[in-house]
């Protein structure tokens, strides 16, 4: 199954030990236009579901207030829980502190007072991401991943979300930028998610299409609901499933695909959805990592 997915690995040798800076994998992300205070218990439950699902692998390290990695032992577990149940939250958990592995949890929860959620003109959102190793495509299968993504979002009041192939980037030295440019230009199915920027500016806008696309209010309502969206999509591989009265998931094929522009694989189902969603697509402000604003804009519009 994962033979469709090109291997994207960038390693460096640090004191005789190979460390991964970039790794291909799977990302599940949700964006919520409600204050963290209302969602904290649901986010904590989603984290526990994630931990149980990926066992025996675990995100065993967290970032402390000084930016250093600390083990999630008994004391660390108490810190993580305390942060998630606070008025606002910034939590990052990974499997190894020195290398990306495909296992990670990230959450940026913004309080009502700070984010101004009652103001429709504000762009802040609470952003949540779970990462899965690419090996899960073979070990558990794409239908398990799809069901798991839907289950993770079942209690969360998301406005939008997505799940699919993604590049996990640890450190981003300048020397890494040419490789990231090459991969993202050739394989449009790979996402490059930067949660911090998105939590500040995404608002109710949408990310570019992914394998799974979660659509909620207000965009789905403006599209005429699941039926209205379904009537605009004609690719035989596209499936629109209603999850509730105002939420739906759009699946672009049975498996996530990277595409390959050099081989003529342009991911037409992704392009069709991008054309339908174009009025609501997010436009990033400023640079992103070591990419210029113009490069980021071109990448975000890669399906148009």
Helices and strands as residue ranges (DSSP letters): G 2-4, E 9-14, E 17-32, H 36-54, E 61-63, E 69-71, H 74-84, E 89-94, E 104-109, H 112-115, E 126-133, H 136-139, H 142-152, E 160-169, G 174-176, H 177-186, H 195-201, E 212-215, H 219-222, H 225-230, E 238-244, E 247-252, G 261-263, H 268-277, G 278-280, H 293-300
